[in-house]
């Protein structure tokens, strides 16, 4: 008898958007330069990506995470995603990866251009979620750039449903909660500094996405125990967490991740 796995959904704060509590990160669909994974990899072909997306659908995963800084990830998803309405697409703005280098621009002009480019690349007329891809200067971005204000206007115009910050500091995460719908934070057994942000988000009913649950794959390589199960459950058991985003191009790993969430 075939094993039936189905990941549950959680509501993303007060946005009204229901997301699978495990999201599919897609940096490996479009970029293999300048990444922090412990081993190198080749970009998958279209057939492989279609198989990955079919597996995600079978497992009940609807949250998919991409970014302009993920090389050609947005373009490939725009070409290969089927049934747009079943997917919750999260992309980002602020960081570009060009000629092997990251560069950042949080101006209103760039933010608008980035969102409209993502809409075109992803072959959609709206984005469910847009996160500001911080360079670490979280507070300065929020208080002294036009990025958040521009995203708020794009939300009012119907181009995006919700927005927030993929930040790098506790201070920035707490500030973002005052001005947006959701935060993406680093949270795993070895990196718990941003728990304060998660707790505040829970109080304010704001959405929380977790990144680097496996420390960009290093936790899996470095541990002799079962870090997949322990790290996923560590994050998902924290009150206020909506979903954990994990990047993979291996359908078997994706299935194992869902199984670990359900154990």
C-alpha positions in Angstrom: 0.0 0.0 0.0 1.4 3.4 -1.0 2.1 5.9 1.7 -0.1 8.9 1.6 1.5 12.1 2.8 -0.3 15.5 3.0 1.3 18.5 4.6 -1.2 20.7 6.6 -1.8 24.4 6.0 -1.6 27.4 8.3 -2.9 30.9 7.8 -0.2 33.5 7.2 -0.9 35.9 10.0 -3.8 38.1 9.2 -3.3 38.1 5.4 -6.0 35.4 4.8 -3.5 33.4 2.8 -3.3 29.7 3.7 0.2 28.3 3.2 1.5 24.7 3.5 3.6 24.6 6.7 6.5 23.4 4.5 7.4 25.7 1.5 9.6 24.8 -1.4 12.7 27.1 -1.8 13.9 27.4 -5.4 17.3 28.9 -5.4 18.7 25.6 -6.8 16.4 25.9 -9.8 18.2 29.0 -11.1 21.6 29.6 -9.5 24.6 27.5 -8.5 27.2 30.3 -8.1 27.9 32.1 -4.9 25.6 29.9 -2.8 26.3 28.7 0.7 25.4 25.0 0.3 28.1 22.5 1.5 28.3 20.8 -1.9 28.1 21.9 -5.5 25.2 21.0 -7.8 24.1 21.3 -11.4 20.9 23.2 -12.3 18.1 20.7 -13.1 16.5 20.4 -16.5 12.9 21.2 -17.2 11.8 17.6 -16.9 13.4 17.3 -13.4 11.7 20.6 -12.3 8.3 19.4 -13.5 8.7 16.2 -11.5 9.7 18.2 -8.4 6.6 20.4 -8.8 4.3 17.4 -9.3 5.7 15.9 -6.2 5.1 19.1 -4.3 1.5 19.2 -5.5 1.0 15.5 -4.5 2.3 16.3 -1.0 0.0 19.3 -0.6 2.8 21.9 -0.8 1.5 25.2 -2.2 4.1 27.7 -0.9 6.9 28.3 -3.4 9.7 30.8 -2.6 11.9 32.5 -5.3 13.7 35.7 -5.9 15.4 37.8 -8.6 18.7 37.0 -6.8 18.1 33.3 -7.5 19.4 33.5 -11.1 16.8 32.2 -13.5 14.5 30.7 -10.9 11.6 33.1 -11.6 11.8 32.6 -15.3 11.8 28.8 -15.0 8.9 28.8 -12.6 6.9 31.1 -14.9 7.4 28.7 -17.8 6.8 25.5 -15.8 4.2 26.2 -13.1 0.8 24.8 -13.8 -2.5 25.8 -12.2 -1.4 29.2 -10.9 -4.4 29.4 -8.5 -3.2 26.5 -6.3 0.2 28.1 -5.7 1.2 30.8 -3.2 4.1 32.5 -4.9 6.6 34.4 -2.7 9.3 36.4 -4.4 11.6 39.2 -3.3 13.0 42.6 -4.2 16.1 44.6 -3.3 18.9 42.1 -4.3 20.1 41.3 -7.7 22.8 38.7 -8.6 24.7 39.8 -11.7 28.1 38.5 -13.0 28.6 36.5 -9.8 28.0 39.4 -7.5 25.1 40.6 -5.4 24.1 44.2 -5.5 21.3 45.9 -3.7 18.8 48.7 -4.5 15.9 49.6 -2.3 14.7 52.7 -4.2 11.1 53.2 -5.2 12.1 53.1 -8.9 13.9 49.8 -8.6 11.2 48.3 -6.3 8.5 49.0 -8.8 10.6 47.8 -11.8 11.5 44.7 -9.8 7.9 43.8 -9.0 6.7 44.3 -12.6 9.6 42.3 -13.9 8.8 39.4 -11.5 5.1 39.5 -12.6 6.3 39.1 -16.2 8.9 36.4 -15.4 6.5 34.4 -13.3 3.7 34.8 -15.9 1.2 36.0 -13.4 -0.9 39.1 -12.8 -0.4 39.2 -9.1 2.2 38.1 -6.5 1.0 36.5 -3.2 3.9 37.7 -1.2 6.9 40.0 -1.7 9.8 40.2 0.8 12.5 42.8 0.9 15.8 40.9 0.4 17.9 42.7 3.1 21.6 43.3 2.9 21.7 43.4 6.7 20.9 47.1 7.1 17.3 46.2 8.0 16.5 49.4 10.0 18.0 51.7 7.4 16.0 50.0 4.7 12.7 50.4 6.5 13.2 53.9 7.8 15.3 55.6 5.1 14.3 54.0 1.8 11.1 54.1 -0.1 10.9 50.3 -0.5 8.2 49.6 2.1 6.0 52.5 1.1 6.3 51.4 -2.6 5.3 47.9 -1.7 2.3 49.2 0.3 1.2 51.1 -2.8 1.6 48.1 -5.0 -0.5 46.1 -2.6 -3.2 48.7 -2.8 -3.1 48.5 -6.5 -3.6 44.7 -6.4 -0.1 43.8 -7.7 0.7 42.0 -4.5 -1.4 40.5 -1.7 1.1 40.9 1.2 4.6 42.1 1.8 7.3 42.1 4.4 11.0 41.6 5.2 13.5 38.8 4.8 15.9 40.3 7.3 19.0 39.6 9.2 18.6 41.4 12.6 16.2 41.2 15.5 15.8 45.0 15.5 14.9 45.0 11.8 12.4 42.1 12.2 10.6 43.9 15.1 10.4 47.1 13.1 9.2 45.3 10.0 6.3 43.9 12.0 5.0 47.5 12.6 5.0 48.3 8.9 4.2 45.1 7.0 2.4 41.7 6.9 5.0 39.1 7.4 8.7 38.5 8.3 11.1 35.8 7.2 13.6 34.9 9.9 16.5 32.5 10.5 15.5 30.0 13.2 17.0 26.6 14.0 18.4 25.0 17.2 21.8 26.7 16.7 20.4 30.1 15.7 17.6 31.3 18.0 18.3 35.0 18.2 15.2 35.9 16.2 12.8 34.0 18.5 11.9 37.5 19.9 10.7 38.5 16.5 8.5 35.3 16.2 7.0 35.9 19.6 6.1 39.5 18.7 4.7 38.5 15.4 2.5 36.0 17.2 1.1 38.7 19.4 0.4 41.0 16.5 -1.0 38.2 14.3 1.7 38.7 11.6 2.9 35.9 9.3 6.3 34.2 10.0 8.3 32.2 7.5 11.4 30.4 8.6 14.6 30.3 6.5 17.8 28.3 7.0 16.1 25.7 9.2 19.0 23.4 8.2 21.6 26.2 8.2 21.8 26.1 4.4 22.3 22.3 4.5 25.2 22.4 6.9 23.2 21.0 9.8 22.3 17.9 7.7 26.0 17.3 6.7 27.5 18.0 10.2 25.1 16.0 12.3 25.1 12.2 12.9 21.5 12.4 14.3 18.3 13.1 12.4 18.6 16.9 11.8 15.8 17.0 9.2 13.2 15.8 11.6 14.5 17.6 14.7 15.1 20.9 13.0 11.8 21.0 11.1 9.8 20.1 14.2 11.9 22.6 16.3 10.7 25.4 14.0 7.1 24.3 13.4 6.4 23.8 17.1 7.3 27.4 17.8 4.0 29.4 18.3 3.5 31.9 15.6 5.4 30.1 12.8 3.4 29.8 9.6 5.8 27.8 7.5 9.4 26.6 7.0 10.9 27.2 3.6 13.4 24.5 2.6 15.3 24.5 -0.7 15.7 21.2 -2.6 15.8 19.8 -6.2 15.4 16.3 -5.0 11.8 14.9 -4.9 12.8 12.2 -2.5 14.2 14.8 -0.1 11.1 16.8 -0.4 9.0 13.7 0.5 11.3 13.0 3.4 10.9 16.6 4.6 7.1 16.3 4.6 7.3 13.0 6.4 9.5 14.6 9.1 7.0 17.4 9.6 4.2 14.8 10.1 6.1 12.5 12.5 
